[in-house]
């Protein structure tokens, strides 16, 4: 419906809507991240952390703990690296999308480097008595940030693919649910404060949108300058 309405307007309104929406989401995400970061740097106790941790801790059971450990593995470096390799092969061989593969690597690898840098900058110690052992710093959550970037970019590729509308909606919803569950699993397992997870999602959103914007810019540039990429040799 939105696309049909946009076709009736001579001005390319859809790209403007997408850009403004991305900027707004980035602004909100940055604001959330900076607000949380300020409290972490001042070593203030964030109120909602203790409330959520108390509630989630009461949900623990042996069966649910096993499920949460499996879910948290889906956001681990090992699993995401294996998935990234598979995704790159698909983009290179099946889709012939070399730029998409390149930006995907930049998104995931760059996100990992940014997260590692932020962890060392803030140096926040993890909560005590976690159900699994983690040795790195706590803020922001690497699993939350990494999963949002990886599954978020994968969802973007799905939306930009030739799949049917129903398939796009289903897969996008599945990726969003998985990202949220991974974030929840980190709180449940006691290795992150809720603010760590929220900060990971916020930072990941900004970086993801930058990477998506980079790929969209490349696609738009290639469409306008197609002869440049297909130079004709002189006869």
Secondary structure, DSSP 4 states (H G I P E B T S, - for coil): -HHHHHHTSSS-HHHHHHHHHHHHHHHHHHHHHHHHHHHHHTTPPPHHHHHHHHHHHTT--HHHHHHHHHHHHTTSHHHHHHHHHHHHHIIIIIS--HHHHHHHHHHHHHHHHHHHHHHHHH-PPPPSS-SS---S--SS-HHHHHHHHHHHHHHHHHHTSS--HHHHHHHHHHHHHHHHHHHHHHHHTTSS-HHHHHHHHHHHHHHHHHHHHHHHHHHHHHHHTHHHHSPPPP-
